[in-house]
Amino acid sequence: MLFQRRSQLPRSVADFEDKVEIIGGDIGTWIHVVEAVKSRDIDCIYHCAALLSKECEEDPAKGFRVNVIGTMNVLEAARILGVKDVIYVSSGAT
């Protein structure tokens, strides 16, 4: 399963379209995250959602919502729903 804002894969990875279920949602919205995890048998989450420096400088509130609140939503959903592993992928802007 791929949880992302867009309902379709980018063209650059279109060959994966038949191999992955895409769930549209906003990582900064608790109910989107918890419902995506709860509705499937998830045992590991690879958390890659982030806004980089330029976007955060242009809209600090959005950066906080995606980077901080989004990460908290992923970790809390994993904790509450018993997801075994969460792997956080850091960005080059860290």
N, CA, C and O atoms as a MOPAC input file, in Angstrom:
PM7 MOZYME 1SCF
protein

 N      0.83200 1    -1.16500 1     0.00000 1
 C      0.00000 1     0.00000 1     0.00000 1
 C      0.88700 1     1.24200 1     0.00000 1
 O      1.92400 1     1.27600 1     0.66300 1
 N      0.47800 1     2.23600 1    -0.73400 1
 C      1.15700 1     3.52600 1    -0.76400 1
 C      0.15500 1     4.58400 1    -0.34200 1
 O     -0.86600 1     4.77900 1    -1.00200 1
 N      0.44400 1     5.26800 1     0.75800 1
 C     -0.40900 1     6.34700 1     1.25700 1
 C      0.21700 1     7.65300 1     0.81200 1
 O      1.34800 1     7.96600 1     1.18300 1
 N     -0.51400 1     8.41000 1     0.02200 1
 C      0.03200 1     9.67000 1    -0.48200 1
 C     -1.08700 1    10.64600 1    -0.76900 1
 O     -2.26200 1    10.28000 1    -0.81900 1
 N     -0.70400 1    11.88600 1    -0.95400 1
 C     -1.66400 1    12.95400 1    -1.23400 1
 C     -2.35900 1    12.76000 1    -2.57000 1
 O     -3.56300 1    12.99100 1    -2.68300 1
 N     -1.62500 1    12.34600 1    -3.56600 1
 C     -2.18000 1    12.16400 1    -4.90900 1
 C     -2.86200 1    10.79300 1    -5.01300 1
 O     -2.48200 1     9.85000 1    -4.31900 1
 N     -3.85700 1    10.69600 1    -5.87500 1
 C     -4.54600 1     9.41600 1    -6.04400 1
 C     -3.90900 1     8.55900 1    -7.13800 1
 O     -4.35300 1     7.43800 1    -7.38400 1
 N     -2.86500 1     9.08500 1    -7.79900 1
 C     -2.17500 1     8.33400 1    -8.84200 1
 C     -0.67500 1     8.42000 1    -8.62900 1
 O     -0.17500 1     9.36700 1    -8.02200 1
 N      0.02900 1     7.43100 1    -9.13000 1
 C      1.49400 1     7.44700 1    -9.07500 1
 C      2.04300 1     8.45100 1   -10.07100 1
 O      1.42100 1     8.69100 1   -11.10600 1
 N      3.19300 1     9.04200 1    -9.78500 1
 C      3.84600 1     9.89300 1   -10.78500 1
 C      4.19100 1     9.07600 1   -12.03200 1
 O      4.40600 1     7.86700 1   -11.93900 1
 N      4.24200 1     9.71300 1   -13.16800 1
 C      4.55500 1     9.01000 1   -14.42100 1
 C      5.87900 1     8.26300 1   -14.36900 1
 O      6.03500 1     7.22800 1   -15.01800 1
 N      6.83500 1     8.78200 1   -13.59900 1
 C      8.16400 1     8.15700 1   -13.53800 1
 C      8.14400 1     6.76600 1   -12.92000 1
 O      9.08400 1     5.99500 1   -13.11600 1
 N      7.09500 1     6.42900 1   -12.18000 1
 C      6.99300 1     5.09200 1   -11.58000 1
 C      5.68400 1     4.40900 1   -11.98300 1
 O      5.17600 1     3.55100 1   -11.26100 1
 N      5.15500 1     4.79000 1   -13.12000 1
 C      3.87400 1     4.25800 1   -13.58000 1
 C      3.89200 1     2.74100 1   -13.75300 1
 O      2.83700 1     2.10900 1   -13.69200 1
 N      5.05400 1     2.14800 1   -13.96400 1
 C      5.12500 1     0.69600 1   -14.13100 1
 C      4.79000 1    -0.05900 1   -12.83500 1
 O      4.60700 1    -1.27600 1   -12.87100 1
 N      4.70700 1     0.63000 1   -11.70600 1
 C      4.32900 1     0.00800 1   -10.43600 1
 C      2.81900 1     0.04700 1   -10.20400 1
 O      2.33200 1    -0.53000 1    -9.23100 1
 N      2.07900 1     0.71200 1   -11.07500 1
 C      0.65800 1     0.97100 1   -10.84900 1
 C     -0.15000 1    -0.28600 1   -10.54900 1
 O     -1.02800 1    -0.25600 1    -9.68600 1
 N      0.12100 1    -1.37800 1   -11.23400 1
 C     -0.61900 1    -2.62000 1   -11.00300 1
 C     -0.08600 1    -3.41000 1    -9.81700 1
 O     -0.67000 1    -4.42700 1    -9.44000 1
 N      1.01000 1    -2.95900 1    -9.22500 1
 C      1.65400 1    -3.70100 1    -8.14100 1
 C      1.43700 1    -3.08400 1    -6.76800 1
 O      1.80600 1    -3.68200 1    -5.75700 1
 N      0.84400 1    -1.89400 1    -6.71700 1
 C      0.69400 1    -1.20000 1    -5.44200 1
 C     -0.70700 1    -0.58900 1    -5.33600 1
 O     -1.23800 1    -0.04700 1    -6.30500 1
 N     -1.28200 1    -0.68800 1    -4.15600 1
 C     -2.56300 1    -0.04700 1    -3.88400 1
 C     -2.28000 1     1.37300 1    -3.40400 1
 O     -1.49500 1     1.57500 1    -2.47800 1
 N     -2.91000 1     2.33700 1    -4.02600 1
 C     -2.70100 1     3.73100 1    -3.65900 1
 C     -3.87800 1     4.20100 1    -2.81000 1
 O     -5.03600 1     4.10300 1    -3.21800 1
 N     -3.56600 1     4.70700 1    -1.63900 1
 C     -4.56300 1     5.27000 1    -0.74300 1
 C     -4.31300 1     6.77100 1    -0.67000 1
 O     -3.24600 1     7.19900 1    -0.22800 1
 N     -5.26400 1     7.56000 1    -1.08900 1
 C     -5.12300 1     9.00500 1    -1.04400 1
 C     -5.43800 1     9.54200 1     0.34800 1
 O     -6.39500 1     9.10500 1     0.98700 1
 N     -4.63700 1    10.47800 1     0.80800 1
 C     -4.87600 1    11.07800 1     2.10400 1
 C     -3.82100 1    12.09900 1     2.45000 1
 O     -2.84400 1    12.27500 1     1.72200 1
 N     -4.02500 1    12.77400 1     3.57100 1
 C     -3.12700 1    13.82100 1     4.03900 1
 C     -2.46300 1    13.35000 1     5.32700 1
 O     -3.14700 1    13.08600 1     6.31500 1
 N     -1.15300 1    13.24300 1     5.32400 1
 C     -0.42800 1    12.75500 1     6.49000 1
 C     -0.61300 1    13.64800 1     7.71300 1
 O     -0.46500 1    13.18900 1     8.84600 1
 N     -0.93000 1    14.90300 1     7.49300 1
 C     -1.14900 1    15.82900 1     8.59400 1
 C     -2.54100 1    15.72700 1     9.20700 1
 O     -2.85500 1    16.43100 1    10.16600 1
 N     -3.36400 1    14.85800 1     8.65700 1
 C     -4.72100 1    14.66000 1     9.16000 1
 C     -4.80900 1    13.28500 1     9.82100 1
 O     -4.74500 1    12.25200 1     9.15400 1
 N     -4.95700 1    13.29700 1    11.14300 1
 C     -4.93600 1    12.06700 1    11.94900 1
 C     -5.86000 1    10.98600 1    11.40300 1
 O     -5.43800 1     9.84000 1    11.24900 1
 N     -7.10700 1    11.32600 1    11.10900 1
 C     -8.06900 1    10.31000 1    10.68800 1
 C     -7.66500 1     9.66200 1     9.36900 1
 O     -7.93100 1     8.47600 1     9.17400 1
 N     -7.03400 1    10.39500 1     8.46200 1
 C     -6.56900 1     9.80500 1     7.20600 1
 C     -5.51400 1     8.73500 1     7.47400 1
 O     -5.55000 1     7.64900 1     6.89600 1
 N     -4.58300 1     9.05900 1     8.35300 1
 C     -3.48100 1     8.13200 1     8.64700 1
 C     -4.00400 1     6.89900 1     9.37700 1
 O     -3.72500 1     5.77100 1     8.97100 1
 N     -4.75200 1     7.10500 1    10.43900 1
 C     -5.20600 1     5.96500 1    11.23900 1
 C     -6.14100 1     5.06000 1    10.43900 1
 O     -6.07400 1     3.83800 1    10.57400 1
 N     -6.99800 1     5.63000 1     9.62000 1
 C     -7.89900 1     4.79800 1     8.80100 1
 C     -7.12600 1     3.98800 1     7.76100 1
 O     -7.45900 1     2.83000 1     7.50600 1
 N     -6.10700 1     4.58200 1     7.16700 1
 C     -5.30300 1     3.84500 1     6.18000 1
 C     -4.59900 1     2.65600 1     6.82900 1
 O     -4.54700 1     1.57000 1     6.25100 1
 N     -4.06400 1     2.86000 1     8.01900 1
 C     -3.35400 1     1.77600 1     8.71600 1
 C     -4.34800 1     0.76200 1     9.26000 1
 O     -4.12300 1    -0.44300 1     9.15500 1
 N     -5.43500 1     1.23400 1     9.83600 1
 C     -6.41700 1     0.34500 1    10.47400 1
 C     -7.11500 1    -0.56200 1     9.46800 1
 O     -7.45400 1    -1.69900 1     9.79500 1
 N     -7.33100 1    -0.08400 1     8.26800 1
 C     -8.11300 1    -0.83700 1     7.28500 1
 C     -7.31200 1    -1.91600 1     6.55300 1
 O     -7.85300 1    -2.62700 1     5.70700 1
 N     -6.04000 1    -2.03400 1     6.87500 1
 C     -5.18900 1    -3.04100 1     6.24300 1
 C     -4.35800 1    -3.76200 1     7.29400 1
 O     -4.20800 1    -3.27800 1     8.41600 1
 N     -3.82900 1    -4.90300 1     6.93300 1
 C     -2.97700 1    -5.67500 1     7.84300 1
 C     -1.53600 1    -5.17700 1     7.67700 1
 O     -0.75000 1    -5.77700 1     6.94300 1
 N     -1.19900 1    -4.08900 1     8.35400 1
 C      0.10300 1    -3.43700 1     8.19900 1
 C      1.02100 1    -3.88200 1     9.33000 1
 O      0.64700 1    -3.80600 1    10.50100 1
 N      2.22000 1    -4.34600 1     8.98900 1
 C      3.17900 1    -4.69700 1    10.04500 1
 C      4.43700 1    -3.83200 1     9.99400 1
 O      5.27900 1    -3.90700 1    10.88900 1
 N      4.56900 1    -3.00700 1     8.94400 1
 C      5.72700 1    -2.12100 1     8.82800 1
 C      5.32100 1    -0.88300 1     8.02700 1
 O      4.65600 1    -0.98500 1     6.99600 1
 N      5.72900 1     0.27100 1     8.51600 1
 C      5.48500 1     1.53400 1     7.81400 1
 C      6.83100 1     2.14400 1     7.44900 1
 O      7.69900 1     2.30200 1     8.30800 1
 N      7.00500 1     2.48800 1     6.17300 1
 C      8.16100 1     3.25400 1     5.72100 1
 C      7.67700 1     4.69200 1     5.58800 1
 O      6.92300 1     5.01900 1     4.67100 1
 N      8.11100 1     5.54100 1     6.49800 1
 C      7.64300 1     6.93200 1     6.52800 1
 C      8.62400 1     7.81100 1     5.74800 1
 O      9.75000 1     8.05100 1     6.18500 1
 N      8.17000 1     8.28500 1     4.58300 1
 C      9.01700 1     9.09600 1     3.70200 1
 C      8.42700 1    10.48100 1     3.45000 1
 O      9.02000 1    11.27500 1     2.72000 1
 N      7.29400 1    10.77800 1     4.03000 1
 C      6.62900 1    12.06100 1     3.76400 1
 C      7.39200 1    13.20100 1     4.42100 1
 O      7.73300 1    13.12800 1     5.60200 1
 N      7.65700 1    14.24900 1     3.66100 1
 C      8.35000 1    15.41300 1     4.21000 1
 C      8.29600 1    16.56800 1     3.21700 1
 O      8.21100 1    16.37600 1     2.00400 1
 N      8.34900 1    17.75800 1     3.77000 1
 C      8.56500 1    18.94800 1     2.95300 1
 C      9.98800 1    19.40400 1     3.20700 1
 O     10.45900 1    19.38200 1     4.34500 1
 N     10.67000 1    19.81400 1     2.16100 1
 C     12.06400 1    20.24400 1     2.29000 1
 C     12.15200 1    21.72600 1     2.64400 1
 O     11.14000 1    22.42300 1     2.71300 1
 N     13.35500 1    22.18500 1     2.86100 1
 C     13.61900 1    23.52300 1     3.40100 1
 C     12.89000 1    24.64800 1     2.68700 1
 O     12.24100 1    25.46600 1     3.33800 1
 N     12.98100 1    24.71100 1     1.36500 1
 C     12.37500 1    25.81600 1     0.62000 1
 C     10.87400 1    25.88400 1     0.86600 1
 O     10.33100 1    26.96000 1     1.11500 1
 N     10.20600 1    24.73700 1     0.79800 1
 C      8.75800 1    24.71200 1     1.03000 1
 C      8.41600 1    25.11700 1     2.46300 1
 O      7.42600 1    25.81000 1     2.69700 1
 N      9.22600 1    24.68900 1     3.41000 1
 C      8.99400 1    25.03900 1     4.81400 1
 C      9.22500 1    26.52500 1     5.07100 1
 O      8.51700 1    27.13700 1     5.87100 1
 N     10.21300 1    27.10400 1     4.39400 1
 C     10.46200 1    28.53800 1     4.54200 1
 C      9.30900 1    29.35500 1     3.95600 1
 O      8.93700 1    30.39500 1     4.49900 1
 N      8.75000 1    28.87400 1     2.84300 1
 C      7.65000 1    29.58600 1     2.19600 1
 C      6.34400 1    29.45500 1     2.99100 1
 O      5.52800 1    30.37700 1     3.00400 1
 N      6.15100 1    28.31300 1     3.65000 1
 C      4.91700 1    28.08200 1     4.40800 1
 C      5.25700 1    27.27200 1     5.66000 1
 O      5.07000 1    26.05600 1     5.68300 1
 N      5.76200 1    27.95100 1     6.71200 1
 C      6.18800 1    27.24800 1     7.92300 1
 C      5.08500 1    26.41000 1     8.57200 1
 O      5.36600 1    25.33700 1     9.10400 1
 N      3.85200 1    26.87500 1     8.53900 1
 C      2.75200 1    26.11700 1     9.15000 1
 C      2.52800 1    24.79700 1     8.41700 1
 O      2.29400 1    23.76200 1     9.04000 1
 N      2.60200 1    24.84400 1     7.10100 1
 C      2.44500 1    23.61900 1     6.30900 1
 C      3.61200 1    22.67400 1     6.56900 1
 O      3.41700 1    21.46500 1     6.69500 1
 N      4.81000 1    23.21300 1     6.64800 1
 C      5.98200 1    22.39400 1     6.95600 1
 C      5.84600 1    21.70500 1     8.29900 1
 O      6.16400 1    20.52200 1     8.42500 1
 N      5.37600 1    22.43000 1     9.30700 1
 C      5.16500 1    21.86000 1    10.63300 1
 C      4.10400 1    20.76700 1    10.59400 1
 O      4.26900 1    19.70500 1    11.19300 1
 N      3.00800 1    21.04100 1     9.87700 1
 C      1.91500 1    20.06500 1     9.80400 1
 C      2.35400 1    18.77000 1     9.13500 1
 O      2.02000 1    17.68400 1     9.60700 1
 N      3.09600 1    18.87600 1     8.04500 1
 C      3.54500 1    17.67400 1     7.33300 1
 C      4.69300 1    16.99400 1     8.07500 1
 O      4.63200 1    15.79300 1     8.34000 1
 N      5.72900 1    17.74500 1     8.41000 1
 C      6.94300 1    17.15000 1     8.97400 1
 C      6.79500 1    16.71500 1    10.42600 1
 O      7.27300 1    15.64500 1    10.80200 1
 N      6.14500 1    17.52500 1    11.24000 1
 C      6.04700 1    17.21200 1    12.67300 1
 C      4.74900 1    16.48200 1    12.98800 1
 O      4.77200 1    15.36900 1    13.51400 1
 N      3.62300 1    17.10100 1    12.67000 1
 C      2.33500 1    16.47600 1    12.96700 1
 C      2.18600 1    15.17300 1    12.18100 1
 O      1.69500 1    14.17700 1    12.71100 1
 N      2.61100 1    15.18300 1    10.92200 1
 C      2.53200 1    13.96400 1    10.10700 1
 C      3.32700 1    12.82000 1    10.71600 1
 O      2.85100 1    11.68600 1    10.76300 1
 N      4.53000 1    13.11100 1    11.17900 1
 C      5.34500 1    12.07400 1    11.81400 1
 C      4.69600 1    11.58800 1    13.10500 1
 O      4.68000 1    10.38900 1    13.38400 1
 N      4.16300 1    12.51400 1    13.88900 1
 C      3.45400 1    12.11500 1    15.10600 1
 C      2.24800 1    11.23500 1    14.77100 1
 O      1.98800 1    10.25300 1    15.46700 1
 N      1.51500 1    11.57600 1    13.71900 1
 C      0.36500 1    10.76300 1    13.31900 1
 C      0.77900 1     9.34700 1    12.94700 1
 O      0.11800 1     8.38400 1    13.33500 1
 N      1.86000 1     9.21700 1    12.20300 1
 C      2.35600 1     7.89400 1    11.81500 1
 C      2.77000 1     7.09500 1    13.05100 1
 O      2.39300 1     5.93200 1    13.20100 1
 N      3.54200 1     7.72200 1    13.93100 1
 C      4.01700 1     7.01200 1    15.12700 1
 C      2.87000 1     6.62800 1    16.05500 1
 O      2.86300 1     5.52100 1    16.59300 1
 N      1.91200 1     7.51100 1    16.25000 1
 C      0.76800 1     7.20700 1    17.12400 1
 C     -0.11100 1     6.11200 1    16.52500 1
 O     -0.56000 1     5.21700 1    17.24000 1
 N     -0.36000 1     6.18000 1    15.21400 1
 C     -1.15700 1     5.13500 1    14.55800 1
 C     -0.46300 1     3.78700 1    14.70500 1
 O     -1.11000 1     2.77700 1    14.98400 1
 N      0.84800 1     3.77200 1    14.51800 1
 C      1.61000 1     2.52500 1    14.66500 1
 C      1.52600 1     2.00700 1    16.09800 1
 O      1.32800 1     0.81200 1    16.31700 1
 N      1.67400 1     2.89000 1    17.05800 1
 C      1.63000 1     2.47800 1    18.46100 1
 C      0.25500 1     1.93000 1    18.84200 1
 O      0.14900 1     0.85300 1    19.42900 1
 N     -0.77800 1     2.66500 1    18.51000 1
 C     -2.13400 1     2.27900 1    18.89000 1
 C     -2.58400 1     1.00100 1    18.18800 1
 O     -3.26200 1     0.16400 1    18.78400 1
 N     -2.20900 1     0.85700 1    16.92900 1
 C     -2.67600 1    -0.27800 1    16.13100 1
 C     -1.69800 1    -1.44500 1    16.11300 1
 O     -1.92700 1    -2.43100 1    15.41200 1
 N     -0.61600 1    -1.34800 1    16.87000 1
 C      0.30200 1    -2.47300 1    17.01200 1
 C      1.16100 1    -2.77500 1    15.79800 1
 O      1.51100 1    -3.93000 1    15.55700 1
 N      1.50500 1    -1.74600 1    15.02900 1
 C      2.40100 1    -1.94700 1    13.88800 1
 C      3.79300 1    -2.26000 1    14.44300 1
 O      4.30800 1    -1.52800 1    15.28800 1
 N      4.38600 1    -3.33200 1    13.97200 1
 C      5.65300 1    -3.82600 1    14.52000 1
 C      6.81600 1    -2.87100 1    14.29900 1
 O      7.59400 1    -2.62600 1    15.22100 1
 N      6.94800 1    -2.32700 1    13.09200 1
 C      8.10400 1    -1.49200 1    12.75200 1
 C      7.68400 1    -0.22000 1    12.03200 1
 O      6.75600 1    -0.22600 1    11.22400 1
 N      8.38600 1     0.88000 1    12.33700 1
 C      8.27300 1     2.12500 1    11.58700 1
 C      9.69000 1     2.51100 1    11.18100 1
 O     10.57800 1     2.65600 1    12.02100 1
 N      9.87800 1     2.67300 1     9.88800 1
 C     11.18400 1     3.06200 1     9.36400 1
 C     11.05100 1     4.47600 1     8.82300 1
 O     10.25400 1     4.73300 1     7.92000 1
 N     11.83400 1     5.38800 1     9.37700 1
 C     11.78600 1     6.78600 1     8.97600 1
 C     12.93200 1     7.05500 1     8.01500 1
 O     14.09200 1     6.77900 1     8.31700 1
 N     12.59300 1     7.59300 1     6.86500 1
 C     13.59100 1     7.91500 1     5.84900 1
 C     13.83200 1     9.41200 1     5.89000 1
 O     12.95200 1    10.19500 1     5.53400 1
 N     15.00900 1     9.81000 1     6.32000 1
 C     15.33800 1    11.22300 1     6.43900 1
 C     15.61400 1    11.84300 1     5.07900 1
 O     15.90900 1    11.14200 1     4.11100 1
 N     15.51600 1    13.15600 1     5.01800 1
 C     15.77500 1    13.86300 1     3.76700 1
 C     17.20500 1    14.43600 1     3.77300 1
 O     17.87000 1    14.47500 1     4.80800 1
 N     17.64600 1    14.86800 1     2.61400 1
 C     18.96100 1    15.49100 1     2.49100 1
 C     19.00000 1    16.85800 1     3.14200 1
 O     20.08000 1    17.40800 1     3.35900 1
 N     17.83300 1    17.42000 1     3.46000 1
 C     17.77300 1    18.74700 1     4.06900 1
 C     17.87300 1    18.69700 1     5.59500 1
 O     17.85500 1    19.73700 1     6.25300 1
 N     17.97500 1    17.51100 1     6.14700 1
 C     18.02000 1    17.37700 1     7.61800 1
 C     19.30100 1    17.94100 1     8.18700 1
 O     19.50300 1    17.91000 1     9.40100 1

